[in-house]
């Protein structure tokens, strides 16, 4: 049975972005638990924002888990990427992510590399960007493996990166580069833009799929757009996926309503009571 997760942002600069809860971890845990979610996904500004003891106490009290921890605060706040032309910035990006991997790993959760992957532009060719990306993913996934968790890599849509937009392409690249400790985060919103058939794409990526962002075509809660969910769920069953369906969505009409709609859609899609 695939468990359900919901996102909470701790980054004020990202307000208005695709995260459901915005009023701190205690509030998010209480709301998530009351709606029946199994876990929260945390988007922090940096590693210092995650006090492991405090998070453990909250998730234990509310019978939750941490599904994943985002690293995008490094891009939002500092414009750090793993493929920047400046070696010092690439080094700072790896250090920023490494610190978050340590906090996430202590909570038995993987870290996500999405916006911090960067892009090829200017003097940085695609081949060079991919070489730097592979180097960063290899180093950081080794750190995550020390905590017994994978590193999650998220292909984004064409407006956010030009490295990998389709999950099948990313899976083949990970396999070719022998990045065996890295799994793919399949985000249904990005996939709606880039994939001809999201269900077929999930089957194409297969065993590499390690996390799913459960978002509709318009980045709102599932059911508020035009994504057809049954074929997606069937594909996830076919590839043996048992990870989270996590709502990284816009808090519309508000966070509570978005979360409630997500849970209703999740139950309808999975048959969970």
C-alpha positions in Angstrom: 0.0 0.0 0.0 1.4 3.4 -1.0 1.5 5.8 1.9 0.4 9.5 1.6 2.5 12.5 2.4 2.0 16.3 2.4 4.5 19.1 2.1 5.4 21.9 4.5 7.6 24.8 3.6 9.8 26.6 6.2 11.2 29.1 3.6 9.5 32.5 3.7 11.0 33.5 0.3 9.1 30.6 -1.3 5.7 31.7 -0.1 3.1 31.2 -2.8 5.0 28.2 -4.1 3.8 24.6 -4.4 3.8 23.6 -0.7 0.6 22.9 1.3 1.4 24.0 4.8 3.4 27.2 5.8 2.9 27.7 9.5 5.7 25.6 11.0 6.3 21.9 11.6 4.0 21.6 14.7 1.0 23.0 12.8 1.8 20.9 9.7 2.1 17.7 11.8 -1.2 18.3 13.6 -3.0 19.1 10.3 -1.5 16.2 8.4 -2.3 13.7 11.1 -5.9 14.9 11.5 -6.5 14.4 7.8 -5.0 10.9 7.8 -1.6 11.5 6.1 1.2 9.1 6.9 4.1 11.6 6.6 5.3 15.1 6.0 7.8 16.2 3.3 9.8 19.2 4.6 11.2 22.1 2.5 13.6 23.9 4.8 15.8 27.0 4.2 18.9 25.1 5.3 20.0 22.2 7.6 20.0 24.4 10.7 16.2 24.8 10.4 15.7 21.1 11.1 16.2 20.2 14.7 16.2 16.4 14.6 15.1 16.0 18.2 12.2 18.4 17.8 11.1 16.7 14.5 11.3 13.3 16.0 9.1 14.4 19.0 6.5 15.8 16.6 6.3 12.9 14.3 6.2 10.4 17.1 3.4 12.3 18.8 1.4 12.5 15.6 2.3 9.0 14.4 3.9 10.3 11.2 7.2 9.9 9.3 9.3 12.2 7.3 8.9 11.2 3.7 11.7 13.4 2.3 13.5 16.7 2.7 13.9 19.2 -0.1 17.2 21.0 -0.8 15.8 23.8 -3.0 16.3 26.4 -0.3 19.9 26.5 -1.5 18.7 27.7 -4.8 16.0 30.0 -3.5 18.2 31.7 -1.0 21.7 31.4 -2.4 21.4 30.5 -6.1 23.6 27.4 -5.5 23.6 24.7 -8.1 25.6 21.5 -8.7 26.4 22.6 -12.3 27.4 26.3 -11.9 30.3 27.5 -13.9 32.1 28.6 -10.7 33.8 25.8 -8.9 33.4 27.5 -5.5 29.6 27.7 -6.0 29.5 24.0 -7.0 31.4 23.2 -3.8 29.1 25.3 -1.7 26.1 23.5 -3.3 27.5 20.1 -2.4 28.2 21.2 1.2 24.7 22.7 1.5 23.1 19.5 0.3 25.4 17.3 2.4 24.3 19.0 5.6 20.6 18.4 4.7 21.4 14.8 3.9 22.8 14.4 7.4 19.6 15.8 9.0 17.3 13.9 6.7 19.2 10.7 7.2 18.9 11.0 10.9 15.1 11.0 10.3 15.4 8.0 8.0 14.4 10.2 5.1 16.0 10.9 1.7 16.9 14.3 0.4 15.7 15.6 -2.9 17.8 17.3 -5.6 15.5 19.3 -7.8 16.2 23.0 -8.5 19.8 22.7 -7.2 20.7 20.5 -10.2 21.0 23.7 -12.3 21.3 23.8 -16.0 23.7 24.1 -19.0 24.0 27.7 -20.1 26.6 30.2 -21.1 30.1 28.7 -20.9 28.8 25.4 -19.4 28.0 22.9 -22.1 25.4 20.1 -21.6 28.2 17.5 -21.5 30.0 19.5 -18.8 26.9 20.1 -16.8 26.0 16.4 -16.8 29.6 15.5 -15.8 29.3 17.8 -12.8 25.8 16.6 -12.0 27.0 13.0 -12.0 30.0 13.9 -9.8 27.7 15.6 -7.3 25.1 12.9 -7.3 27.8 10.2 -6.8 29.4 12.0 -3.9 26.1 12.9 -2.2 24.4 9.6 -2.7 27.3 7.9 -1.0 26.6 10.1 2.0 22.9 9.2 1.9 23.7 5.5 1.7 25.6 5.8 5.0 22.1 6.5 6.5 20.5 3.7 4.6 18.5 6.0 2.3 18.7 6.8 -1.4 19.3 10.3 -2.9 16.3 11.5 -4.9 16.9 13.2 -8.2 13.9 15.1 -9.7 13.7 15.7 -13.5 12.0 19.1 -13.9 10.0 20.7 -16.8 11.8 22.5 -19.6 11.1 25.9 -18.0 13.2 25.0 -14.9 16.1 22.9 -16.3 17.5 21.7 -19.6 19.3 18.7 -18.2 16.6 16.0 -17.9 12.9 16.7 -18.4 11.7 13.1 -19.0 12.0 10.4 -16.3 12.9 7.7 -18.7 15.9 9.7 -20.1 17.0 10.3 -16.5 16.7 6.6 -15.6 18.8 5.6 -18.6 21.5 8.2 -17.7 21.6 7.1 -14.1 22.0 3.5 -15.2 24.8 4.3 -17.7 26.7 6.4 -15.1 26.2 3.6 -12.6 24.6 6.0 -10.1 22.9 3.0 -8.3 22.3 4.9 -5.1 20.2 7.5 -6.8 16.5 7.2 -7.4 14.1 9.3 -9.4 11.4 11.6 -8.0 8.6 11.4 -10.5 6.5 14.6 -10.3 3.2 14.3 -12.0 3.0 18.1 -12.6 6.3 18.1 -14.5 5.4 14.9 -16.2 2.1 16.4 -17.5 4.2 19.0 -19.4 7.0 16.7 -20.6 5.6 13.2 -21.0 3.3 12.0 -23.8 2.0 9.4 -21.5 2.7 9.6 -17.7 1.8 6.0 -17.1 4.1 4.7 -19.9 6.9 7.0 -18.6 6.6 5.5 -15.1 6.9 2.0 -16.6 9.9 3.2 -18.6 11.7 4.5 -15.5 10.6 1.3 -13.6 12.8 0.4 -10.7 14.4 3.9 -10.6 11.2 5.5 -9.3 11.7 6.2 -5.6 9.3 9.0 -4.8 6.2 10.5 -6.4 4.9 14.0 -6.2 1.1 13.6 -6.4 0.1 16.8 -8.2 -2.5 17.6 -10.8 -1.8 19.1 -14.2 -2.2 22.7 -12.9 0.0 22.0 -9.8 -3.1 22.0 -7.6 -4.4 19.1 -5.6 -5.3 15.9 -7.6 -8.9 16.3 -8.8 -8.5 20.1 -9.4 -6.9 19.6 -12.8 -7.2 17.1 -15.7 -4.7 14.4 -14.8 -6.1 10.9 -15.2 -5.0 9.1 -12.0 -6.1 5.5 -12.5 -3.5 4.8 -15.3 -0.8 6.3 -13.1 -1.7 4.1 -10.1 -1.9 1.1 -12.3 1.6 1.8 -13.7 3.0 2.3 -10.1 1.6 -1.1 -9.2 3.1 -2.6 -12.3 6.6 -1.4 -11.4 6.2 -2.5 -7.8 6.3 1.0 -6.4 5.5 1.1 -2.6 6.8 4.6 -1.8 5.0 7.8 -1.0 2.4 9.8 -3.0 3.4 13.2 -1.7 1.4 16.4 -2.3 3.8 19.0 -3.5 1.0 21.3 -4.7 -0.2 24.9 -4.6 -2.2 25.7 -1.4 -5.3 26.5 -3.3 -8.0 27.6 -2.4 -6.0 27.3 0.9 -3.7 24.7 2.4 -6.3 22.9 4.5 -8.7 22.6 1.5 -5.8 21.4 -0.8 -4.7 18.8 1.8 -8.3 17.6 2.3 -8.8 17.3 -1.5 -5.5 15.4 -1.8 -6.5 12.9 0.8 -9.9 12.4 -0.8 -8.2 11.8 -4.2 -5.6 9.5 -2.6 -8.3 7.4 -1.0 -10.3 7.2 -4.2 -7.2 6.3 -6.2 -5.8 3.6 -3.9 -8.9 2.2 -2.3 -7.6 3.1 1.2 -10.4 3.6 3.7 
